[in-house]
Amino acid sequence: MDSTIQDTPINKKHFGEDFTWGVSTAAVQIEGAHDADGKGESIWDVFTAKKGKILNGHHHRTATDFYNRYQDDIDLIKQLNIPNFRFSISWARILPDGTGAVNQAGIDYYNRIIDYCLQQGIQPWLTLYHWDLPHALELQGGWTNRAVVDWFTEYVKICANAFGDRVKHWMVMNEPAVFTGAGYFFGIHAPGKTGIKNFMPAIHHAVLSITAGARVLRGALPDAEIGTTFSCSYIEPYSDNPKDVAAAVRVDALLNRLFIEPILGLGYPAELAVLKGMEKYILPGDEDNLKFEFDFIGIQNYTREIVKYSFFTPYIHASLVKAQKRKVPVTTMGWEVYPASIYHMLKKYDKYPQIKKIYLTESGAAFPDEIINGEVNDPKRVEYLQNYLQQVLKAKNEGCKVSGYFIWTLTDNFEWAEGYKPRFGIIYVDFETQQRTIKASGLWYANLLR
């Protein structure tokens, strides 16, 4: 890293008065109350009940009990001077069967959260889909069934009508590459499906749903700011060998371009030969329906990946060289701590002229935090946030259209297949007592935003 960048103290004023600061969460990871007040089963309710799917047999049925403690947690957001709160709506709380009868108790719950945020001077940012498909729809094929586009737009209409009078910032979906890849190819996330035969239709139907949902929002809420979010990792080849370089191009296409390019009107990346199998799912009119002019794109970056050629890896003939083998600093997730990754990804997406504005809708790190004498000192996370923000500022000063930064995440939570082991929060949670303790990183962020 450029030492002059690293040594410059981070100051909120450096980013400008119109830069957006916030914190991000997701319903499955914090709410708990998995069957309360008429909520239907989601694919994560079913998946976490299966033996061996989640580390240490953990489940999200209680999580951080945000469902019952939302006022206390929103009070903490206010205490930390955080002006914007990103959270997701649980589809199965609104439509227990995924479609059909609306659960008014679910609508009322999110209305209470929105109203309390506004009462406390905090702007709510809504994510409509953060991976928790209603199980009733998965029984009909879930994201592999083209009918999911209609199911999703019905759900979006309900949310727009219920919350659109007060919510000004919307994200249609969170990280489609992750929920389709981990859930419909590798099977390590809900619903646990595997294979290219599931992955291909899930990709296409997710893209169609993102743009269809965005069109619903635009029609219902013409003054709202509408975006959607994508995971991304900075990709570098293991060596200058042409095979490694070509492998890195394919992995970049898979991880960083597969979803964003079709919605920008560029089609699916040609470098992925395996996508020729997509043709049977593309119907007349789809090419136009894949596109939408978003007000912003949310990108979510945590690390970089080093890639080498691998003859034995099907479809992409590439493999990742794990950070531990490279003997570089890592987080609890085993991800390399590489601040420049966020700079490179901002520069990459800034090159797309179709993108009007970029928010960093997730950025953070998990470390093995512990309470000592009533305090949680997490210097590695503070250093991580400082160094990543330096790289954001570097990109911004070079003209990148980056307009905001949201930390992942508010409280330690249920981290999907990793259970409760990785602690990403700027607030520590004792999962037995639900006691909250603001970490040093939370105090640092509060001071930055003061």
DRENROLUM-540863 format. One line per field, with one value per residue (C-alpha): residue number from 0; residue in three letters; x negated, y negated, z. Coordinates in nm, 2 decimals. Example, Ala and Ser with C-alpha at 12.3 -4.5 7.8 and 13.67 -1.06 7.14 Angstrom:
2
num	0,1
residuo	Ala,Ser
east	-1.23,-1.37
north	0.45,0.11
up	0.78,0.71
//
This chain:
450
num	0,1,2,3,4,5,6,7,8,9,10,11,12,13,14,15,16,17,18,19,20,21,22,23,24,25,26,27,28,29,30,31,32,33,34,35,36,37,38,39,40,41,42,43,44,45,46,47,48,49,50,51,52,53,54,55,56,57,58,59,60,61,62,63,64,65,66,67,68,69,70,71,72,73,74,75,76,77,78,79,80,81,82,83,84,85,86,87,88,89,90,91,92,93,94,95,96,97,98,99,100,101,102,103,104,105,106,107,108,109,110,111,112,113,114,115,116,117,118,119,120,121,122,123,124,125,126,127,128,129,130,131,132,133,134,135,136,137,138,139,140,141,142,143,144,145,146,147,148,149,150,151,152,153,154,155,156,157,158,159,160,161,162,163,164,165,166,167,168,169,170,171,172,173,174,175,176,177,178,179,180,181,182,183,184,185,186,187,188,189,190,191,192,193,194,195,196,197,198,199,200,201,202,203,204,205,206,207,208,209,210,211,212,213,214,215,216,217,218,219,220,221,222,223,224,225,226,227,228,229,230,231,232,233,234,235,236,237,238,239,240,241,242,243,244,245,246,247,248,249,250,251,252,253,254,255,256,257,258,259,260,261,262,263,264,265,266,267,268,269,270,271,272,273,274,275,276,277,278,279,280,281,282,283,284,285,286,287,288,289,290,291,292,293,294,295,296,297,298,299,300,301,302,303,304,305,306,307,308,309,310,311,312,313,314,315,316,317,318,319,320,321,322,323,324,325,326,327,328,329,330,331,332,333,334,335,336,337,338,339,340,341,342,343,344,345,346,347,348,349,350,351,352,353,354,355,356,357,358,359,360,361,362,363,364,365,366,367,368,369,370,371,372,373,374,375,376,377,378,379,380,381,382,383,384,385,386,387,388,389,390,391,392,393,394,395,396,397,398,399,400,401,402,403,404,405,406,407,408,409,410,411,412,413,414,415,416,417,418,419,420,421,422,423,424,425,426,427,428,429,430,431,432,433,434,435,436,437,438,439,440,441,442,443,444,445,446,447,448,449
residuo	Met,Asp,Ser,Thr,Ile,Gln,Asp,Thr,Pro,Ile,Asn,Lys,Lys,His,Phe,Gly,Glu,Asp,Phe,Thr,Trp,Gly,Val,Ser,Thr,Ala,Ala,Val,Gln,Ile,Glu,Gly,Ala,His,Asp,Ala,Asp,Gly,Lys,Gly,Glu,Ser,Ile,Trp,Asp,Val,Phe,Thr,Ala,Lys,Lys,Gly,Lys,Ile,Leu,Asn,Gly,His,His,His,Arg,Thr,Ala,Thr,Asp,Phe,Tyr,Asn,Arg,Tyr,Gln,Asp,Asp,Ile,Asp,Leu,Ile,Lys,Gln,Leu,Asn,Ile,Pro,Asn,Phe,Arg,Phe,Ser,Ile,Ser,Trp,Ala,Arg,Ile,Leu,Pro,Asp,Gly,Thr,Gly,Ala,Val,Asn,Gln,Ala,Gly,Ile,Asp,Tyr,Tyr,Asn,Arg,Ile,Ile,Asp,Tyr,Cys,Leu,Gln,Gln,Gly,Ile,Gln,Pro,Trp,Leu,Thr,Leu,Tyr,His,Trp,Asp,Leu,Pro,His,Ala,Leu,Glu,Leu,Gln,Gly,Gly,Trp,Thr,Asn,Arg,Ala,Val,Val,Asp,Trp,Phe,Thr,Glu,Tyr,Val,Lys,Ile,Cys,Ala,Asn,Ala,Phe,Gly,Asp,Arg,Val,Lys,His,Trp,Met,Val,Met,Asn,Glu,Pro,Ala,Val,Phe,Thr,Gly,Ala,Gly,Tyr,Phe,Phe,Gly,Ile,His,Ala,Pro,Gly,Lys,Thr,Gly,Ile,Lys,Asn,Phe,Met,Pro,Ala,Ile,His,His,Ala,Val,Leu,Ser,Ile,Thr,Ala,Gly,Ala,Arg,Val,Leu,Arg,Gly,Ala,Leu,Pro,Asp,Ala,Glu,Ile,Gly,Thr,Thr,Phe,Ser,Cys,Ser,Tyr,Ile,Glu,Pro,Tyr,Ser,Asp,Asn,Pro,Lys,Asp,Val,Ala,Ala,Ala,Val,Arg,Val,Asp,Ala,Leu,Leu,Asn,Arg,Leu,Phe,Ile,Glu,Pro,Ile,Leu,Gly,Leu,Gly,Tyr,Pro,Ala,Glu,Leu,Ala,Val,Leu,Lys,Gly,Met,Glu,Lys,Tyr,Ile,Leu,Pro,Gly,Asp,Glu,Asp,Asn,Leu,Lys,Phe,Glu,Phe,Asp,Phe,Ile,Gly,Ile,Gln,Asn,Tyr,Thr,Arg,Glu,Ile,Val,Lys,Tyr,Ser,Phe,Phe,Thr,Pro,Tyr,Ile,His,Ala,Ser,Leu,Val,Lys,Ala,Gln,Lys,Arg,Lys,Val,Pro,Val,Thr,Thr,Met,Gly,Trp,Glu,Val,Tyr,Pro,Ala,Ser,Ile,Tyr,His,Met,Leu,Lys,Lys,Tyr,Asp,Lys,Tyr,Pro,Gln,Ile,Lys,Lys,Ile,Tyr,Leu,Thr,Glu,Ser,Gly,Ala,Ala,Phe,Pro,Asp,Glu,Ile,Ile,Asn,Gly,Glu,Val,Asn,Asp,Pro,Lys,Arg,Val,Glu,Tyr,Leu,Gln,Asn,Tyr,Leu,Gln,Gln,Val,Leu,Lys,Ala,Lys,Asn,Glu,Gly,Cys,Lys,Val,Ser,Gly,Tyr,Phe,Ile,Trp,Thr,Leu,Thr,Asp,Asn,Phe,Glu,Trp,Ala,Glu,Gly,Tyr,Lys,Pro,Arg,Phe,Gly,Ile,Ile,Tyr,Val,Asp,Phe,Glu,Thr,Gln,Gln,Arg,Thr,Ile,Lys,Ala,Ser,Gly,Leu,Trp,Tyr,Ala,Asn,Leu,Leu,Arg
east	0.00,-0.11,-0.26,-0.14,0.22,0.18,0.04,0.29,0.55,0.90,1.14,1.50,1.46,1.21,1.51,1.73,2.06,2.27,2.09,2.32,2.22,2.40,2.41,2.56,2.75,2.97,3.29,3.18,2.86,3.01,3.39,3.45,3.82,3.81,4.18,4.32,4.64,4.73,4.39,4.36,4.06,3.77,3.51,3.27,3.52,3.51,3.14,3.02,3.24,3.04,2.76,2.41,2.50,2.39,2.07,2.11,2.48,2.57,2.90,3.05,3.38,3.28,2.98,2.94,3.31,3.34,3.71,3.77,3.47,3.49,3.54,3.24,3.02,3.15,3.07,2.72,2.70,2.80,2.55,2.27,2.37,2.45,2.70,2.81,2.92,2.94,3.16,3.34,3.71,3.79,4.00,4.16,4.27,4.46,4.59,4.56,4.62,4.42,4.72,5.09,5.21,5.02,4.92,5.02,4.81,4.50,4.59,4.66,4.32,4.12,4.33,4.23,3.86,3.89,4.09,3.85,3.55,3.70,3.80,3.43,3.31,3.18,3.26,3.37,3.22,3.42,3.28,3.57,3.40,3.11,3.11,3.42,3.66,3.98,3.96,4.30,4.15,3.84,4.07,4.17,3.81,3.72,3.47,3.46,3.83,3.89,4.22,3.99,3.98,4.36,4.34,4.07,4.24,4.56,4.36,4.18,4.52,4.64,4.33,4.33,4.69,4.63,4.31,4.25,4.41,4.11,3.83,3.63,3.34,3.40,3.18,3.35,3.12,2.80,2.51,2.68,2.35,2.33,2.68,2.69,2.33,2.34,2.70,2.76,2.41,2.20,2.49,2.31,2.59,2.96,3.14,2.84,2.88,2.58,2.47,2.47,2.83,2.95,2.69,2.77,3.14,3.09,2.85,3.08,3.39,3.21,3.11,3.46,3.60,3.35,3.46,3.83,3.82,3.65,3.91,4.18,4.01,3.96,4.32,4.45,4.19,4.06,3.87,3.69,3.32,3.31,3.01,2.89,2.58,2.30,2.02,1.68,1.32,1.01,0.86,0.49,0.31,0.07,-0.20,-0.26,-0.21,0.05,0.26,0.28,0.36,0.64,0.77,0.78,0.99,1.24,1.27,1.31,1.59,1.76,1.72,1.73,1.90,2.16,2.45,2.37,2.29,2.63,2.82,2.60,2.71,2.38,2.50,2.34,1.95,1.83,1.52,1.73,1.78,2.00,2.26,2.35,2.57,2.77,2.92,3.20,3.33,3.32,3.66,3.75,3.76,3.53,3.23,3.42,3.57,3.23,3.14,3.23,3.09,3.02,2.96,2.67,2.49,2.38,2.06,1.94,1.57,1.38,1.06,0.87,0.82,0.51,0.59,0.40,0.48,0.63,0.70,0.90,1.15,1.46,1.61,1.36,1.03,0.91,0.86,0.79,0.46,0.57,0.45,0.32,0.09,-0.04,-0.12,0.06,0.26,0.61,0.95,1.14,1.30,0.96,0.98,0.67,0.65,0.57,0.69,0.60,0.87,1.14,0.96,0.91,1.28,1.40,1.17,1.30,1.67,1.61,1.51,1.87,2.03,2.37,2.31,2.42,2.32,2.15,2.21,1.99,2.29,2.08,1.72,1.58,1.39,1.43,1.17,1.17,1.30,1.35,1.47,1.19,1.29,1.62,1.45,1.38,1.06,1.04,0.74,0.72,1.07,1.00,0.68,0.88,1.15,0.90,0.69,0.98,1.13,0.80,0.83,1.18,1.07,0.78,1.03,1.27,0.99,0.91,1.26,1.44,1.81,1.81,2.08,2.10,1.96,2.16,1.98,2.07,2.20,2.37,2.37,2.20,2.46,2.54,2.28,2.46,2.28,2.01,2.27,2.18,1.80,1.70,1.76,1.81,1.99,1.87,2.09,2.01,2.30,2.30,2.53,2.64,2.75,2.79,2.59,2.44,2.10,1.97,1.63,1.34,1.42,1.77,1.63,1.38,1.66,1.87,1.58,1.53,1.89,1.93
north	0.00,-0.36,-0.46,-0.82,-0.70,-0.47,-0.74,-1.01,-1.02,-0.95,-1.24,-1.24,-1.58,-1.44,-1.26,-1.56,-1.66,-1.46,-1.13,-0.87,-0.67,-0.37,-0.02,0.29,0.60,0.88,1.03,1.40,1.30,1.09,1.12,1.46,1.51,1.76,1.86,1.56,1.37,1.57,1.58,1.87,2.10,1.98,2.19,2.10,2.23,2.56,2.57,2.49,2.77,3.03,3.20,3.10,2.80,2.52,2.51,2.65,2.72,2.36,2.22,1.87,1.93,1.67,1.50,1.16,1.14,0.81,0.89,0.81,0.58,0.36,0.04,0.10,0.17,-0.13,-0.33,-0.20,-0.31,-0.66,-0.65,-0.56,-0.87,-0.64,-0.82,-0.54,-0.18,0.08,0.39,0.65,0.75,1.12,1.23,1.51,1.25,1.06,1.36,1.68,1.90,1.68,1.56,1.51,1.40,1.11,1.14,0.81,0.87,0.88,0.55,0.40,0.52,0.35,0.04,0.02,0.05,-0.22,-0.45,-0.41,-0.48,-0.80,-0.90,-0.86,-1.06,-0.75,-0.69,-0.33,-0.16,0.15,0.46,0.66,1.00,1.11,1.48,1.60,1.74,1.87,2.25,2.29,2.14,2.36,2.66,2.54,2.51,2.17,1.98,2.26,2.20,1.91,1.83,1.68,1.36,1.32,1.43,1.18,0.89,0.96,0.93,0.61,0.45,0.52,0.38,0.07,0.00,0.07,-0.12,-0.35,-0.66,-0.67,-0.47,-0.66,-0.42,-0.06,0.23,0.50,0.79,0.87,1.06,1.28,1.45,1.58,1.71,1.87,2.01,2.13,2.23,2.37,2.50,2.59,2.66,2.51,2.25,2.29,2.45,2.69,2.76,2.86,2.88,2.67,2.77,2.57,2.29,2.19,2.12,1.97,1.71,1.61,1.59,1.39,1.13,1.11,1.07,0.79,0.58,0.67,0.58,0.25,0.16,0.22,-0.01,-0.28,-0.27,-0.28,-0.52,-0.75,-0.97,-0.68,-0.60,-0.24,-0.02,0.34,0.49,0.72,0.90,0.86,0.97,0.83,1.11,1.15,1.43,1.65,1.59,1.43,1.77,1.72,2.00,1.84,1.50,1.65,1.84,1.51,1.35,1.63,1.61,1.23,1.29,1.54,1.34,0.98,0.95,1.23,1.04,0.67,0.68,0.81,0.55,0.28,0.41,0.58,0.94,1.23,1.24,1.41,1.54,1.80,2.08,2.27,2.00,2.13,2.37,2.06,2.03,2.27,2.05,1.72,1.66,1.39,1.05,1.15,0.95,0.62,0.73,0.80,0.43,0.15,-0.19,-0.19,-0.50,-0.33,-0.01,0.13,0.32,0.53,0.61,0.79,0.93,1.03,1.38,1.52,1.76,2.02,2.26,2.59,2.86,3.06,2.79,2.83,2.54,2.27,2.46,2.23,2.26,2.02,2.02,1.99,1.70,1.93,2.10,1.76,1.67,1.33,1.17,1.32,1.28,1.54,1.63,1.71,1.41,1.21,0.86,0.66,0.30,0.21,0.46,0.21,-0.06,0.17,0.28,-0.08,-0.17,0.14,0.06,-0.31,-0.24,-0.13,-0.45,-0.30,-0.32,-0.66,-0.62,-0.36,-0.29,-0.05,0.13,0.38,0.37,0.52,0.81,1.09,1.13,1.35,1.08,1.13,0.93,0.85,0.65,0.54,0.41,0.55,0.42,0.51,0.32,0.54,0.43,0.07,0.09,0.28,0.01,-0.27,-0.12,-0.02,-0.37,-0.52,-0.33,-0.44,-0.80,-0.74,-0.62,-0.91,-1.17,-1.02,-1.09,-0.76,-0.80,-0.65,-0.81,-0.61,-0.35,-0.10,0.12,0.48,0.52,0.36,0.66,1.00,1.23,1.56,1.59,1.84,2.17,2.05,2.01,1.78,1.83,1.53,1.20,0.92,0.67,0.33,0.43,0.76,0.99,1.26,1.51,1.67,1.35,1.12,0.86,0.60,0.44,0.17,0.26,0.03,0.03,-0.09,-0.38,-0.46,-0.47,-0.69,-0.93,-0.94,-1.03,-1.28
up	0.00,-0.07,0.27,0.23,0.19,0.49,0.71,0.64,0.93,0.82,0.86,0.77,0.61,0.35,0.19,0.16,0.31,0.07,0.14,0.29,0.60,0.74,0.87,0.71,0.84,0.71,0.84,0.87,1.05,1.32,1.36,1.52,1.59,1.30,1.34,1.52,1.43,1.12,0.95,0.70,0.67,0.46,0.29,0.57,0.84,0.66,0.58,0.93,1.07,0.87,1.04,0.94,0.73,0.98,1.18,1.53,1.46,1.50,1.38,1.33,1.52,1.78,1.62,1.80,1.87,1.67,1.62,1.99,2.05,1.74,1.94,2.16,1.86,1.67,1.99,1.96,1.60,1.71,1.99,1.74,1.53,1.23,1.01,0.77,0.86,0.59,0.67,0.48,0.46,0.52,0.22,0.44,0.70,0.44,0.24,0.45,0.14,-0.09,-0.28,-0.21,0.14,0.30,0.67,0.81,1.13,0.91,0.74,1.09,1.22,0.94,0.97,1.34,1.25,0.98,1.20,1.49,1.26,1.14,1.49,1.59,1.29,1.10,0.73,0.66,0.35,0.25,0.09,-0.06,-0.10,0.12,0.05,0.25,-0.02,0.13,0.15,-0.02,-0.33,-0.31,-0.32,-0.66,-0.78,-0.63,-0.84,-1.10,-1.18,-1.42,-1.23,-0.95,-1.16,-1.11,-0.74,-0.67,-0.85,-0.65,-0.33,-0.44,-0.52,-0.16,-0.01,-0.23,-0.13,0.24,0.30,0.00,0.16,0.41,0.26,0.00,-0.06,-0.20,-0.29,-0.49,-0.42,-0.22,-0.39,-0.64,-0.73,-0.37,-0.32,-0.67,-0.65,-0.29,-0.29,-0.63,-0.74,-0.44,-0.21,0.10,0.15,0.14,-0.03,-0.08,-0.45,-0.66,-1.02,-1.33,-1.41,-1.11,-1.13,-1.49,-1.46,-1.11,-1.26,-1.54,-1.33,-1.06,-1.32,-1.46,-1.11,-1.02,-1.32,-1.29,-0.93,-1.01,-1.27,-1.01,-0.77,-1.04,-1.13,-0.78,-0.63,-0.90,-0.65,-0.47,-0.51,-0.65,-0.66,-0.62,-0.47,-0.59,-0.42,-0.57,-0.51,-0.67,-0.89,-0.97,-1.15,-0.95,-1.21,-1.55,-1.72,-1.99,-1.85,-1.51,-1.66,-1.87,-1.56,-1.36,-1.65,-1.63,-1.25,-1.27,-1.52,-1.29,-0.96,-1.07,-1.41,-1.44,-1.29,-1.33,-1.71,-1.82,-1.62,-1.78,-2.12,-2.20,-2.19,-2.01,-2.02,-2.33,-2.15,-1.97,-2.23,-1.99,-2.03,-2.37,-2.18,-2.07,-2.42,-2.35,-2.06,-2.25,-2.41,-2.67,-2.51,-2.23,-2.37,-2.32,-1.99,-1.84,-1.85,-1.61,-1.54,-1.17,-0.97,-0.79,-0.77,-0.43,-0.43,-0.14,-0.11,0.16,0.00,-0.31,-0.46,-0.63,-0.92,-1.11,-1.39,-1.29,-1.55,-1.31,-1.21,-1.44,-1.64,-1.56,-1.52,-1.25,-0.87,-0.59,-0.40,-0.04,0.16,0.44,0.19,0.08,0.44,0.43,0.71,0.72,0.90,1.09,0.75,0.61,0.38,0.30,0.46,0.15,0.16,-0.19,-0.31,-0.25,-0.45,-0.75,-0.74,-0.73,-1.02,-1.21,-1.17,-1.22,-1.58,-1.67,-1.81,-1.74,-1.36,-1.22,-0.86,-0.64,-0.27,-0.08,0.08,0.28,0.40,0.72,0.88,1.13,1.40,1.72,1.96,2.33,2.63,2.88,3.19,3.02,2.71,2.36,2.21,1.84,1.70,1.39,1.29,1.35,1.14,0.87,0.85,0.86,0.58,0.36,0.40,0.30,-0.02,-0.08,-0.03,-0.28,-0.54,-0.46,-0.50,-0.84,-0.95,-0.88,-0.84,-0.49,-0.27,0.05,0.28,0.50,0.75,0.77,1.03,1.34,1.58,1.58,1.41,1.24,0.97,0.74,0.71,0.96,1.24,1.52,1.51,1.29,1.46,1.21,1.43,1.57,1.86,2.05,2.13,2.41,2.23,2.56,2.73,2.42,2.61,2.37,2.42,2.19,2.06,2.02,1.64,1.71,1.93,1.65,1.39,1.63,1.66,1.29,1.23,1.52
//
